[in-house]
Amino acid sequence: MKEATGELNMTVVTVVAIAALVAIFYAFIWPIIQANMALTSACSSAGQNGYTTTLDNGATVICGEGKCTITNAKGLGVNNMEKTCD
């Protein structure tokens, strides 16, 4: 019986650890990935012309002079992010 209890405790610890890692990913890493994807898409849409768009979450993407900037992206967890377009 003690072995079964020990295995259950280890399973609970493993599940909690995985849940913590997933929460950290979605809270900190995923918003940066989303903002980077939005900037990459804006760079490809802008070409040589200026480009401005507003995303669904209220963030503004402005492109011009070879770079794109995303502002007010609080829904993405990023305040300002800039990317140089190739």
C-alpha positions in Angstrom: 0.0 0.0 0.0 2.9 2.4 0.7 4.3 1.8 -2.8 0.9 2.8 -4.3 0.8 6.0 -2.2 4.3 6.9 -3.2 3.5 6.4 -6.9 0.4 8.5 -6.6 2.3 11.3 -4.9 4.9 11.2 -7.7 2.2 11.4 -10.3 0.6 14.4 -8.6 4.0 16.1 -8.4 4.6 15.4 -12.1 1.2 16.7 -13.2 1.6 19.9 -11.1 5.1 20.5 -12.5 3.8 20.1 -16.1 0.9 22.4 -15.4 3.3 25.0 -14.0 5.5 24.8 -17.1 2.5 25.1 -19.4 1.3 28.2 -17.4 4.7 29.8 -17.7 4.8 29.1 -21.5 1.3 30.7 -22.1 1.9 33.6 -19.8 5.4 34.7 -21.0 6.6 32.9 -24.1 3.5 32.5 -26.2 2.7 36.3 -26.3 6.1 37.1 -27.6 5.8 34.4 -30.3 2.4 35.9 -31.3 3.8 39.4 -31.5 6.7 38.2 -33.6 4.4 36.4 -36.0 2.3 39.5 -36.4 5.4 41.6 -37.1 6.6 39.0 -39.7 3.3 39.0 -41.4 3.2 42.8 -41.4 6.7 43.0 -42.9 5.7 40.7 -45.7 2.5 42.7 -46.4 4.3 46.1 -46.3 6.9 45.5 -49.0 8.4 48.9 -49.8 5.4 50.9 -48.9 4.2 52.1 -45.5 1.7 49.8 -43.8 -0.5 50.3 -40.7 -3.0 47.8 -39.3 -4.8 47.2 -36.1 -5.0 43.6 -34.8 -8.0 42.0 -33.2 -6.6 42.6 -29.7 -6.2 46.3 -30.2 -2.5 46.3 -31.0 -1.2 48.6 -33.7 1.3 47.5 -36.3 3.1 50.3 -38.2 5.7 49.5 -40.9 7.9 51.9 -42.8 11.5 52.6 -43.7 12.4 48.9 -43.5 11.1 48.2 -40.0 7.8 47.2 -38.3 6.8 48.2 -34.8 3.9 46.7 -32.7 2.5 49.0 -30.0 -0.3 48.7 -27.4 -0.1 44.9 -27.6 -1.1 44.5 -24.0 -3.4 41.6 -25.1 -0.2 39.9 -26.3 1.7 40.8 -23.1 4.1 43.0 -25.1 4.1 46.8 -24.9 6.4 47.6 -27.8 8.3 45.3 -30.1 10.2 46.2 -33.2 11.5 44.1 -36.2 13.7 45.0 -39.1 12.2 43.8 -42.4 14.4 42.2 -44.9 
